[in-house]
Amino acid sequence: MLLLVLNLVLVIFAYAAPSTAPPSNRSPCVDGVNNVIHISDTDDASKTIHVHDVIAQTYDAYGNPSCSGGSPAVSFPGHIRLVRGTIVVDALNPDLKEAEVDLTLKKKSIIIGWICYDGVAKKRQVPEEFCHHSIYPYIGDALLQMLSTPGTYDLEKMEKEAHCSSVIQLPTLSKKFNKIVKGRWRAELALTLNGRKLAHIKAPSTTTWLYFN
């Protein structure tokens, strides 16, 4: 789920349809301090899949920490590295292959605003399948098996057994997409099965926004 979160919530931004605060080289950008993204679930005990202490760090195309105003900035091109995190599966989820992802995505912009809300596209130009789609085969069989089986799974275990990389490479954007993506964003991801939420995750986990450059 850690990799699912970042791939669907961070990388996907690049393919969604004026910056509020341009990056400043004068602001601090210390690796492991200013470039840290916290990701969490919504602390709802009724969910069967939870994420704990998920930390990711942002880097530019040259491997330098990527920040804006002393806070993390997602750079295109660049990469995001998952540093740590744990998934806890509380109950058996035998039909998880049929589960769907509902995305909530908002830009801090009067013009753009909501892209998706609870799996529903809020812009005419955004296809419904961008905001709402199946979890499988996207996550693969090994990770699907983990999320279907009660247990506690850390990043190292997922990398080893599900053959997932902790580094997510971010592409170079066209000028058209760059103008749309650049700015501050917030996202939530819900995993649903037959109308019931199994997981609900948000990034960043605080009330702040995440800068995309």
Secondary structure as GFF3:
##gff-version 3
##sequence-region A 1 213
A	DSSP	alpha_helix	2	9	.	.	.	ID=ss1
A	DSSP	three_ten_helix	11	15	.	.	.	ID=ss2
A	DSSP	beta_strand	36	41	.	.	.	ID=ss3
A	DSSP	beta_strand	49	60	.	.	.	ID=ss4
A	DSSP	beta_strand	67	68	.	.	.	ID=ss5
A	DSSP	beta_strand	71	74	.	.	.	ID=ss6
A	DSSP	beta_strand	78	89	.	.	.	ID=ss7
A	DSSP	three_ten_helix	96	98	.	.	.	ID=ss8
A	DSSP	beta_strand	100	107	.	.	.	ID=ss9
A	DSSP	beta_strand	114	117	.	.	.	ID=ss10
A	DSSP	beta_strand	120	121	.	.	.	ID=ss11
A	DSSP	alpha_helix	128	131	.	.	.	ID=ss12
A	DSSP	beta_strand	132	134	.	.	.	ID=ss13
A	DSSP	alpha_helix	140	148	.	.	.	ID=ss14
A	DSSP	beta_strand	151	154	.	.	.	ID=ss15
A	DSSP	alpha_helix	155	161	.	.	.	ID=ss16
A	DSSP	beta_strand	167	170	.	.	.	ID=ss17
A	DSSP	alpha_helix	175	181	.	.	.	ID=ss18
A	DSSP	beta_strand	183	193	.	.	.	ID=ss19
A	DSSP	beta_strand	196	203	.	.	.	ID=ss20
A	DSSP	beta_strand	210	212	.	.	.	ID=ss21
###
